[in-house]
Amino acid sequence: MNNIPLAERMRPSRLEELIGQGHLSSPQSFLYQAIKSGNVPSLILWGPPGVGKTTIANIIANEIKAPFYTLSAINAGVKDIREVLEKAKFQQGAVLFIDEIHRFNKSQQDALLGAVEKGSIRLIGATTENPSFEVNAALLSRCQVFPLHPLGKADLEAMIQQALDQDADLKKKEVILQETDALLRISGGDGRKLLNLLEIVIESSLENPCTLTDERVMQVAQQKVVLYDKSGEQHYDIVSAFIKSIRGSDPNAAVYWLARMIEAGEELTFIARRLVILASEDIGNANPNALLLATNCFEAVKLIGYPESRIILSQCVTYLASSPKSNASYLAINQAQALVKQTGDLPVPLALRNAPTQLMKELNYGKAYLYSHDGPGNFVNQEFLPEEIKDTRLYQPGDNAREQELRTFLSKRWKGKYGY
């Protein structure tokens, strides 16, 4: 039995061998040309688990033949970073790969800034989280971000076939690939998880030939594979159940899924950030306090940390789940953006234009504008949309007490103009 996992044995060393991520590996892509020319910039690889982030970093190291250092943000600190940077000062074009860079705090990320800015090291960061949220703006501005896409069914099936055809250990046993649905489903699009599960199933079989069926894969998976993986499919399934429980106004289920995530070691700021989004997307103006509480929850979780922050999360989760719901704001911005894409850059009505110069005033910029505070109740009936889309209704208050108040307010102001 080989102690090196199948996923590691099958890791490609050239960009042309990479399965999936064609937008990065094609000869026309920026990354391909940068690697082939040896002029690789500092970059962030952003994508789900097991789609090729570490593989691409290894390919870069192999192709450009530069000194290559690797750190994991899980166990590395500022001292480790500085040791690498000190060595890199004497090595031309050294590359530092940091896995899970989103786990670095501000001081750890700041320790990289000077070296990246001077070009004494080329940074490659890998993250499953949106770098806009998790990477310091100063560091992010010095790196190119390359999103990686989830692997599709064809990609995953190609990985299975490639392993069966090329891996020396797997070829020692005759394998009949009868079904792949269970392999694909359990892996959740994670190529590393897929290959390692494939190896476990084949090695655990006493039969020769070994026939891979969905039933056989499930039997082995339940015995030897932990089906909860905070960086895999189960992670996304539980987050989905969590969000849907809050949206469905079930605080019992919501706090249960919260506990599942906490016990699995989920990043607490990851949970809190999704509560901020939900407060606006699913509650909105039905209860404006929801967004305030969720935002304060996010800040408190960052300040307090575990274990006390679990209480803060529980308070916020049960409040949001028990709150009236409305997706009216979410629907409004979706419709507004669709309208903008459909109608293009319509001109701003003259009455609404700013007129800081005499020429603009002579062109009637702002001339017909009616100052709302001069009207009764601080309101004057006038058109604010471009002529081509005037009277378009994008925001429709939801069916809840708070937004019914907004509906009544708008109806009194606009009468039947927007159909309220």
C-alpha positions as CSV (number, residue, x, y, z in Angstrom):
1,M,0.0,0.0,0.0
2,N,1.4,3.4,-1.0
3,N,1.4,5.9,1.9
4,I,1.1,8.8,-0.5
5,P,-2.7,9.4,-1.1
6,L,-3.9,8.9,-4.7
7,A,-4.8,12.6,-5.1
8,E,-1.2,13.5,-4.4
9,R,0.2,10.9,-6.7
10,M,-2.1,12.1,-9.5
11,R,-1.3,15.8,-9.0
12,P,-0.2,17.2,-12.4
13,S,3.1,19.0,-12.8
14,R,2.3,20.8,-16.0
15,L,-0.6,23.2,-16.8
16,E,-1.5,21.1,-19.9
17,E,-2.3,18.1,-17.6
18,L,-4.7,20.1,-15.4
19,I,-8.3,18.8,-15.6
20,G,-10.8,21.6,-15.4
21,Q,-10.1,25.3,-15.1
22,G,-9.8,25.7,-18.9
23,H,-10.1,29.5,-18.5
24,L,-6.7,29.4,-16.7
25,S,-4.9,26.6,-18.5
26,S,-5.7,27.4,-22.1
27,P,-2.7,28.8,-24.1
28,Q,-4.6,32.1,-24.6
29,S,-5.1,32.7,-20.9
30,F,-3.1,35.3,-19.0
31,L,-1.9,32.7,-16.3
32,Y,-0.7,30.2,-19.0
33,Q,1.3,32.9,-20.7
34,A,2.7,34.2,-17.4
35,I,3.8,30.8,-16.3
36,K,5.4,29.9,-19.7
37,S,7.3,33.2,-19.7
38,G,8.3,32.9,-16.1
39,N,6.8,36.3,-15.3
40,V,4.3,35.1,-12.7
41,P,2.9,38.0,-10.5
42,S,1.7,37.7,-7.0
43,L,-1.7,36.1,-7.1
44,I,-4.7,34.8,-5.1
45,L,-6.4,31.6,-6.2
46,W,-10.0,31.6,-5.1
47,G,-12.3,28.7,-5.4
48,P,-14.1,25.7,-3.6
49,P,-12.1,22.9,-2.1
50,G,-10.4,20.4,-4.3
51,V,-10.6,22.3,-7.6
52,G,-6.9,22.8,-8.2
53,K,-5.6,25.7,-6.1
54,T,-2.7,23.8,-4.6
55,T,-2.1,22.0,-7.9
56,I,-1.7,25.3,-9.8
57,A,0.7,26.5,-7.2
58,N,2.8,23.4,-7.6
59,I,2.6,23.7,-11.3
60,I,3.9,27.2,-11.1
61,A,6.8,26.1,-8.9
62,N,7.6,23.2,-11.3
63,E,7.4,25.3,-14.5
64,I,9.3,28.4,-13.5
65,K,12.0,26.6,-11.5
66,A,12.1,29.3,-8.8
67,P,12.8,28.7,-5.1
68,F,9.5,27.6,-3.7
69,Y,8.3,28.0,-0.1
70,T,5.0,26.9,1.3
71,L,3.1,27.8,4.5
72,S,-0.3,26.8,5.9
73,A,-2.2,29.7,7.5
74,I,-3.6,27.1,10.0
75,N,-0.3,26.7,11.9
76,A,2.1,29.4,10.6
77,G,2.7,32.7,12.3
78,V,4.5,36.0,11.7
79,K,7.8,34.4,12.8
80,D,7.4,31.8,10.1
81,I,6.6,34.4,7.5
82,R,9.6,36.5,8.4
83,E,12.0,33.5,8.3
84,V,10.8,32.8,4.7
85,L,11.1,36.4,3.7
86,E,14.6,36.6,5.1
87,K,15.7,33.6,3.0
88,A,13.9,34.9,-0.1
89,K,15.9,38.2,0.0
90,F,18.9,36.2,-1.4
91,Q,17.0,34.2,-4.0
92,Q,15.9,35.7,-7.3
93,G,12.1,35.3,-8.0
94,A,11.3,33.1,-4.9
95,V,7.7,32.0,-4.6
96,L,5.7,31.7,-1.3
97,F,2.6,29.7,-1.4
98,I,0.2,30.2,1.5
99,D,-2.7,27.8,1.8
100,E,-5.9,29.1,3.3
101,I,-4.6,32.6,3.4
102,H,-8.0,33.8,4.6
103,R,-7.1,32.4,8.0
104,F,-4.2,34.9,8.4
105,N,-5.1,37.8,10.7
106,K,-4.3,41.4,9.7
107,S,-0.9,41.5,11.3
108,Q,0.1,38.3,9.6
109,Q,-1.1,39.6,6.2
110,D,0.6,42.9,6.8
111,A,3.9,41.1,7.4
112,L,3.8,40.1,3.7
113,L,3.1,43.6,2.3
114,G,6.7,45.0,2.0
115,A,8.1,41.9,0.3
116,V,5.3,41.6,-2.1
117,E,5.4,45.3,-3.0
118,K,9.2,45.3,-3.6
119,G,8.9,42.1,-5.6
120,S,11.4,40.3,-3.4
121,I,8.8,37.5,-3.2
122,R,6.0,36.3,-5.4
123,L,3.0,35.4,-3.2
124,I,0.5,32.8,-4.2
125,G,-2.4,32.6,-1.8
126,A,-5.2,30.0,-1.9
127,T,-8.6,30.6,-0.4
128,T,-12.1,29.2,-0.4
129,E,-13.4,32.5,0.9
130,N,-14.1,35.7,-1.1
131,P,-10.8,37.6,-1.0
132,S,-12.6,40.9,-0.9
133,F,-13.7,40.0,2.6
134,E,-10.8,38.0,3.9
135,V,-7.7,39.5,2.4
136,N,-6.5,43.0,3.5
137,A,-7.2,45.6,0.8
138,A,-3.5,46.7,0.7
139,L,-2.3,43.1,0.1
140,L,-5.2,42.4,-2.3
141,S,-4.3,45.4,-4.4
142,R,-0.9,44.0,-5.0
143,C,-2.1,40.6,-6.2
144,Q,-4.1,39.4,-9.2
145,V,-7.2,37.3,-8.3
146,F,-7.9,34.2,-10.3
147,P,-11.3,32.6,-9.5
148,L,-11.4,28.8,-9.9
149,H,-14.7,27.1,-11.0
150,P,-16.3,24.0,-9.4
151,L,-15.4,20.8,-11.3
152,G,-18.2,19.5,-13.5
153,K,-19.3,15.9,-13.9
154,A,-17.2,15.4,-17.0
155,D,-14.1,16.8,-15.2
156,L,-14.6,14.4,-12.3
157,E,-15.2,11.4,-14.5
158,A,-12.1,12.3,-16.4
159,M,-10.1,12.3,-13.1
160,I,-11.4,8.9,-12.2
161,Q,-10.5,7.4,-15.6
162,Q,-7.1,9.1,-15.6
163,A,-6.3,7.6,-12.2
164,L,-7.4,4.1,-13.3
165,D,-5.4,4.3,-16.5
166,Q,-2.2,5.9,-15.1
167,D,-1.7,5.1,-11.4
168,A,0.6,2.2,-10.9
169,D,-0.9,1.0,-7.6
170,L,-4.5,1.0,-8.9
171,K,-3.4,-0.8,-12.0
172,K,-2.3,-3.7,-9.9
173,K,-5.9,-4.7,-9.5
174,E,-8.4,-5.1,-12.3
175,V,-11.2,-2.5,-11.8
176,I,-14.6,-2.5,-13.5
177,L,-16.1,1.0,-13.4
178,Q,-19.8,0.2,-13.4
179,E,-21.3,3.3,-11.6
180,T,-20.0,6.7,-10.6
181,D,-23.0,8.5,-9.2
182,A,-22.1,7.8,-5.5
183,L,-18.4,8.8,-6.0
184,L,-19.4,12.1,-7.6
185,R,-22.1,12.8,-5.0
186,I,-20.0,12.1,-1.9
187,S,-17.0,14.0,-3.3
188,G,-19.2,17.1,-3.8
189,G,-17.1,18.4,-6.7
190,D,-13.9,18.1,-4.6
191,G,-11.3,16.3,-6.8
192,R,-9.0,15.5,-3.9
193,K,-11.8,13.9,-2.0
194,L,-13.0,12.0,-5.1
195,L,-9.6,10.4,-5.8
196,N,-8.9,9.5,-2.2
197,L,-12.4,7.9,-1.9
198,L,-11.8,6.0,-5.1
199,E,-8.6,4.6,-3.7
200,I,-10.2,3.6,-0.4
201,V,-13.0,1.7,-2.2
202,I,-10.6,-0.2,-4.4
203,E,-8.2,-1.0,-1.7
204,S,-10.9,-2.3,0.6
205,S,-12.2,-4.7,-2.0
206,L,-11.1,-8.4,-1.6
207,E,-12.4,-9.2,-5.1
208,N,-10.5,-9.3,-8.3
209,P,-11.7,-7.8,-10.5
210,C,-13.1,-5.1,-8.3
211,T,-16.5,-3.8,-9.5
212,L,-17.2,-0.2,-8.6
213,T,-20.9,0.3,-7.9
214,D,-22.8,3.0,-6.1
215,E,-23.8,0.5,-3.4
216,R,-20.2,-0.5,-2.8
217,V,-19.1,3.1,-2.6
218,M,-21.7,4.0,-0.1
219,Q,-20.9,1.0,2.1
220,V,-17.2,2.0,2.3
221,A,-18.0,5.7,2.7
222,Q,-20.2,5.1,5.7
223,Q,-17.5,3.0,7.3
224,K,-14.3,4.9,6.5
225,V,-15.1,8.4,5.2
226,V,-16.2,11.2,7.5
227,L,-19.2,12.6,5.6
228,Y,-19.1,16.0,7.4
229,D,-16.2,18.1,6.0
230,K,-16.3,21.8,6.7
231,S,-14.5,22.4,3.4
232,G,-16.5,20.0,1.3
233,E,-20.0,19.2,0.1
234,Q,-21.5,18.7,3.6
235,H,-20.2,22.2,4.5
236,Y,-22.4,23.7,1.8
237,D,-25.4,21.5,2.6
238,I,-25.4,22.5,6.2
239,V,-25.0,26.2,5.4
240,S,-27.9,25.8,3.0
241,A,-30.1,24.1,5.7
242,F,-29.1,26.8,8.2
243,I,-30.1,29.7,5.9
244,K,-33.3,28.0,4.8
245,S,-34.3,27.3,8.4
246,I,-33.9,31.0,9.3
247,R,-35.7,32.1,6.1
248,G,-38.5,29.6,7.0
249,S,-38.9,31.1,10.5
250,D,-37.9,28.0,12.4
251,P,-35.5,29.1,15.3
252,N,-35.3,25.5,16.6
253,A,-33.9,24.1,13.3
254,A,-31.8,27.3,12.8
255,V,-30.0,27.0,16.1
256,Y,-29.5,23.2,15.6
257,W,-27.7,23.8,12.3
258,L,-25.7,26.6,13.9
259,A,-24.6,24.1,16.6
260,R,-23.6,21.6,13.8
261,M,-21.4,24.2,12.2
262,I,-19.8,25.3,15.5
263,E,-19.1,21.7,16.6
264,A,-17.5,21.0,13.2
265,G,-15.1,23.9,13.7
266,E,-16.7,26.3,11.2
267,E,-15.2,29.8,10.9
268,L,-17.5,31.9,13.1
269,T,-17.0,35.0,11.0
270,F,-18.2,32.9,8.0
271,I,-21.5,32.3,9.8
272,A,-21.9,35.8,11.0
273,R,-21.2,37.3,7.6
274,R,-24.0,35.1,6.1
275,L,-26.4,36.4,8.8
276,V,-25.7,40.0,7.7
277,I,-26.6,39.0,4.1
278,L,-29.7,37.1,5.2
279,A,-30.9,40.0,7.3
280,S,-31.1,42.2,4.2
281,E,-32.1,39.6,1.6
282,D,-34.8,37.7,3.5
283,I,-36.0,40.2,6.1
284,G,-35.2,43.6,4.8
285,N,-37.7,46.3,5.5
286,A,-40.1,43.9,7.2
287,N,-37.8,44.5,10.2
288,P,-35.0,47.0,9.6
289,N,-33.5,46.2,13.1
290,A,-32.5,42.7,11.7
291,L,-29.7,44.2,9.7
292,L,-28.5,46.3,12.6
293,L,-28.4,43.3,14.9
294,A,-26.7,41.1,12.3
295,T,-24.1,43.7,11.7
296,N,-23.4,44.1,15.4
297,C,-23.3,40.4,15.7
298,F,-20.6,40.2,13.1
299,E,-18.5,42.8,14.8
300,A,-19.0,41.2,18.2
301,V,-18.0,37.8,17.0
302,K,-14.7,39.3,15.6
303,L,-14.1,41.1,18.9
304,I,-15.0,38.3,21.4
305,G,-14.0,35.0,19.7
306,Y,-14.9,31.5,20.7
307,P,-16.5,30.1,22.9
308,E,-18.5,33.1,24.1
309,S,-19.3,34.3,20.6
310,R,-21.5,31.2,20.1
311,I,-24.0,32.9,22.5
312,I,-24.0,36.0,20.4
313,L,-24.6,34.0,17.3
314,S,-27.4,32.1,18.9
315,Q,-29.1,35.4,19.9
316,C,-28.9,36.7,16.4
317,V,-30.0,33.5,14.7
318,T,-33.0,33.0,16.9
319,Y,-34.0,36.7,16.4
320,L,-33.7,36.5,12.6
321,A,-35.6,33.3,12.5
322,S,-38.4,34.7,14.6
323,S,-38.6,38.0,12.6
324,P,-41.1,38.7,9.8
325,K,-39.7,38.1,6.4
326,S,-39.6,40.0,3.1
327,N,-37.4,39.7,0.0
328,A,-38.8,42.9,-1.6
329,S,-35.5,44.7,-1.5
330,Y,-33.7,41.7,-3.0
331,L,-36.2,41.5,-5.8
332,A,-36.1,45.3,-6.4
333,I,-32.4,45.4,-7.0
334,N,-32.5,42.3,-9.2
335,Q,-35.2,43.9,-11.3
336,A,-33.4,47.2,-11.4
337,Q,-30.1,45.7,-12.6
338,A,-32.0,43.7,-15.2
339,L,-33.6,46.9,-16.4
340,V,-30.3,48.7,-16.6
341,K,-28.8,45.8,-18.7
342,Q,-31.9,45.9,-20.9
343,T,-32.1,49.7,-21.5
344,G,-28.4,50.8,-21.2
345,D,-27.2,54.1,-20.1
346,L,-30.3,56.2,-20.3
347,P,-29.7,60.0,-19.9
348,V,-30.4,61.6,-16.5
349,P,-33.5,63.9,-16.8
350,L,-32.4,67.6,-17.1
351,A,-34.3,68.5,-14.0
352,L,-32.2,66.1,-11.9
353,R,-28.8,67.1,-13.3
354,N,-26.2,69.0,-11.2
355,A,-25.4,72.5,-12.5
356,P,-22.1,73.7,-11.0
357,T,-21.2,75.9,-14.0
358,Q,-23.0,78.8,-15.8
359,L,-22.9,76.9,-19.0
360,M,-24.8,74.0,-17.4
361,K,-27.4,76.4,-16.1
362,E,-27.8,77.9,-19.5
363,L,-28.4,74.4,-20.8
364,N,-31.3,74.0,-18.3
365,Y,-29.5,71.6,-16.1
366,G,-31.6,71.4,-12.9
367,K,-33.9,74.1,-14.0
368,A,-37.2,72.2,-13.7
369,Y,-36.3,70.5,-10.4
370,L,-38.8,70.9,-7.6
371,Y,-37.3,70.9,-4.1
372,S,-39.2,68.2,-2.2
373,H,-39.1,70.0,1.1
374,D,-41.0,73.0,-0.3
375,G,-44.1,70.8,-0.8
376,P,-46.7,69.8,1.8
377,G,-45.4,66.9,3.9
378,N,-41.9,67.4,2.3
379,F,-43.2,65.9,-1.0
380,V,-43.6,67.2,-4.6
381,N,-45.0,64.9,-7.3
382,Q,-42.4,64.8,-10.1
383,E,-40.6,62.2,-12.2
384,F,-37.2,60.9,-11.2
385,L,-36.7,58.1,-13.7
386,P,-35.5,58.6,-17.3
387,E,-38.3,59.4,-19.8
388,E,-38.0,56.0,-21.5
389,I,-38.8,54.0,-18.3
390,K,-40.9,56.5,-16.4
391,D,-43.6,55.0,-14.1
392,T,-41.7,51.7,-13.8
393,R,-42.3,50.0,-10.5
394,L,-39.3,48.1,-9.1
395,Y,-39.9,48.0,-5.3
396,Q,-43.1,46.3,-4.2
397,P,-43.5,46.3,-0.4
398,G,-43.9,42.9,1.1
399,D,-47.0,41.5,2.9
400,N,-46.0,42.3,6.5
401,A,-46.9,45.0,9.0
402,R,-43.8,47.2,8.6
403,E,-43.9,47.2,4.8
404,Q,-47.7,47.7,4.8
405,E,-46.9,51.0,6.5
406,L,-44.4,51.8,3.7
407,R,-47.1,50.8,1.1
408,T,-49.6,53.2,2.7
409,F,-47.0,56.0,2.8
410,L,-46.2,55.6,-0.9
411,S,-49.8,55.3,-1.8
412,K,-50.6,58.6,-0.2
413,R,-47.7,60.3,-1.9
414,W,-48.0,58.8,-5.4
415,K,-51.7,57.8,-5.5
416,G,-52.1,55.2,-8.3
417,K,-48.8,56.0,-10.0
418,Y,-47.1,52.9,-8.9
419,G,-50.2,50.8,-8.4
420,Y,-50.2,50.9,-4.6
